[in-house]
Amino acid sequence: MIIATENVRIRFLTSTPLDIRRGSGTYVGIHVLARALRELGHTVEIEGPRHRLPVYTAERLLYNRGLRPSGEFDLTVGFDMDGYRIASRGGRHVAALKGVVADEVRFERGITRLTMAMQARCERLHVHRAARVLCTSRYSAESARELYGLREMPAIVPELIDLREWRRLLGNSGTGCETPKLQGFHCQSLNCRVLFVGRLYRRKRVEVLLRAVAALGGRVPGLAVRIVGNGPCAPTLHRLARELKLDGAVTWLGDVSRAELAAEYNRADIFCLPSVQEGFGIVLLEAMAAGKAIVASRAAAIPEVVPHGCLVEPENPEALAEAIAGLARSPEARAAMGRSGAEWVAQFDAPLVARRFLEAAMGAVLLPAQRNRQE
């Protein structure tokens, strides 16, 4: 394995919107990785789209059409499908998959499924043309190998979290109950707050959480569910919440800033992720770093990321309801799970994972300058 001790010039290619409101966890992962690599003494330039289009897939295709190879960098890292037109197995190009689009698309419908299928075709070209492929979990690596027909298993480098920065945000955020968006409860009656964070896609199965809340009825007095994020399924989910008469128990926060997000984690008692498809799940790292108990589906990469969590059968509102109720009634169990998560998440700290990322990339893309120095 080649370990870079000198400045490596790295080009990041991504059409993911470079802000938290639109880029979600993908943006966070790329931004934190770039910053960690810079702090290790390397040069990282992030190249994103110059033009914004109303249709994200069209924007991605236009962005990739405008990319050109560059000899100014020692290493090019294209995230997901980005860079598929300029990747070369004989070059210094690595395909880093934050998720496997061909896997994600299986859980979507309508226009979302159509546009994601187009992205999956480009991602397939990318991983076959790149010198090496990196994935964030065993689940994603196995999915990429199977769905894209790869001969070799991709290298696995997990997602990362800047624990120092995240804990600073948690420390600076308020933990009070003031929130004008919350309807139907007074602050003193909130016995348990359940938090969901993520893009509102079908694969996230937020409807399972809503049905679990309805199934709980009055078994958890003062139960309040806070949902952070937006996405194509938002109108359908809002309608379902009204049909289930959950307006007083569920608050839709939409997209929030990092500081606001930290405040939501601080206020939560339980973090819930009912998703059936996660290539990794940065939100799980955020919840663990905040010391929160986690209820999630036993699906995809989730058991790898949070093996100590309360994991339930996917797409089962009753099982999810029982898990939430059990933790709501036991502050001791929540505290114990929070302590376990705080210890487990240390291995995903940004400096540690950034080193693993660079070593994995350079293990296959041996830089000519380093080869000459070794000889």
Stockholm file with secondary structure:
# STOCKHOLM 1.0

chainA/1-375         MIIATENVRIRFLTSTPLDIRRGSGTYVGIHVLARALRELGHTVEIEGPRHRLPVYTAERLLYNRGLRPSGEFDLTVGFDMDGYRIASRGGRHVAALKGVVADEVRFERGITRLTMAMQARCERLHVHRAARVLCTSRYSAESARELYGLREMPAIVPELIDLREWRRLLGNSGTGCETPKLQGFHCQSLNCRVLFVGRLYRRKRVEVLLRAVAALGGRVPGLAVRIVGNGPCAPTLHRLARELKLDGAVTWLGDVSRAELAAEYNRADIFCLPSVQEGFGIVLLEAMAAGKAIVASRAAAIPEVVPHGCLVEPENPEALAEAIAGLARSPEARAAMGRSGAEWVAQFDAPLVARRFLEAAMGAVLLPAQRNRQE
#=GR chainA/1-375 SS CCCCCSCCEEEEECCSCSSHHHHHHHHHHHHHHHHHHHHTTCEEEEECCSSCCSSHHHHHHHHHHTCCCCTTCSEEEEETTTTTTTCCTTTTEEEEESSCHHHHGGGCCHHHHHHHHHHHHHHHHHHHHSSEEEESSHHHHHHHHHHHTCSSCCEECCCCBCHHHHHHHHHHSCCSCCCTTCCSCCGGGCCEEEEEESCCCGGGCHHHHHHHHHHHTTSSTTEEEEEECCCTTHHHHHHHHHHTTCTTTEEEEESCCHHHHHHHHHHCSEEEECCSCCSSCHHHHHHHHTTCEEEEESCTTHHHHCTTSEEECTTCHHHHHHHHHHHHTCHHHHHHHHHHHHHHGGGGBHHHHHHHHHHHHHHHSCCHHHHHHHC
#=GC SS_cons         CCCCCSCCEEEEECCSCSSHHHHHHHHHHHHHHHHHHHHTTCEEEEECCSSCCSSHHHHHHHHHHTCCCCTTCSEEEEETTTTTTTCCTTTTEEEEESSCHHHHGGGCCHHHHHHHHHHHHHHHHHHHHSSEEEESSHHHHHHHHHHHTCSSCCEECCCCBCHHHHHHHHHHSCCSCCCTTCCSCCGGGCCEEEEEESCCCGGGCHHHHHHHHHHHTTSSTTEEEEEECCCTTHHHHHHHHHHTTCTTTEEEEESCCHHHHHHHHHHCSEEEECCSCCSSCHHHHHHHHTTCEEEEESCTTHHHHCTTSEEECTTCHHHHHHHHHHHHTCHHHHHHHHHHHHHHGGGGBHHHHHHHHHHHHHHHSCCHHHHHHHC
//
